[in-house]
């Protein structure tokens, strides 16, 4: 029998519930998913997905959007169709 250890981690409840629902729908337990995730980390000696660091221009644009006066200047649309119409003009 393979020896195993327990892990304790914190995760947002809604994220946990959504993830568990998806895992259950494909027949995988959270323990199995975490074990598979760790196998991929060990096999690839890295995370099994790309982590991108935004460049200076992207960081500045993101910061600009969080400033109160920038948020007031953003256009708001009541529908996707209205937004697409505005983009076409």
C-alpha positions in Angstrom: 0.0 0.0 0.0 1.3 3.5 -0.9 1.8 5.8 2.0 0.0 9.1 1.7 0.1 12.4 3.5 -2.6 15.0 4.1 -2.5 18.6 2.9 -4.4 21.6 4.3 -5.1 24.5 2.1 -7.4 27.5 1.9 -9.6 28.3 -1.1 -12.6 30.5 -1.7 -15.8 28.6 -0.9 -17.4 29.4 -4.3 -14.3 28.4 -6.2 -14.1 25.1 -4.3 -17.8 24.4 -4.9 -17.6 25.1 -8.6 -14.4 23.1 -9.0 -15.8 20.1 -7.0 -19.0 20.2 -9.2 -16.9 20.0 -12.4 -14.6 17.3 -11.0 -17.6 15.2 -10.0 -19.2 15.6 -13.4 -16.0 14.0 -15.0 -15.7 11.4 -12.2 -12.6 12.7 -10.5 -12.3 13.4 -6.8 -10.6 16.6 -5.5 -7.8 14.3 -4.1 -7.3 12.7 -7.4 -7.2 16.1 -9.2 -4.6 17.5 -6.8 -2.5 14.3 -7.2 -2.7 14.7 -11.0 -1.7 18.3 -10.7 1.3 17.5 -8.5 2.3 14.7 -11.0 2.4 17.2 -13.8 4.4 19.6 -11.7 7.0 16.9 -11.0 7.0 15.6 -14.6 7.4 19.0 -16.2 9.4 20.6 -13.3 7.1 23.6 -13.6 3.4 24.5 -13.5 1.3 22.7 -16.2 0.2 26.1 -17.6 1.9 29.3 -18.6 2.3 32.1 -16.1 2.6 35.5 -17.9 3.9 38.6 -16.4 2.3 41.7 -17.9 4.6 44.2 -19.6 4.9 47.9 -18.5 2.3 49.1 -21.0 -0.3 46.5 -19.8 0.4 47.3 -16.1 -0.1 51.0 -16.8 -3.4 50.4 -18.7 -4.7 48.2 -15.9 -3.8 50.8 -13.3 -5.5 53.5 -15.4 -8.7 51.5 -15.4 -8.8 51.3 -11.6 -8.5 55.1 -11.2 -12.0 56.6 -10.3 -11.9 59.3 -13.0 -11.1 56.6 -15.7 -13.9 54.4 -14.5 -16.4 57.3 -14.9 -15.2 57.9 -18.6 -15.9 54.3 -19.6 -18.9 53.8 -21.8 -21.6 51.5 -20.6 -23.9 49.5 -22.8 -27.3 47.9 -22.0 -26.7 45.1 -24.5 -24.1 43.4 -26.6 -25.9 44.6 -29.8 -25.7 48.2 -28.6 -21.9 47.8 -27.9 -21.3 46.3 -31.3 -23.3 49.2 -33.0 -21.1 51.7 -31.2 -17.9 49.9 -32.3 -19.1 50.0 -35.9 -19.4 53.8 -35.8 
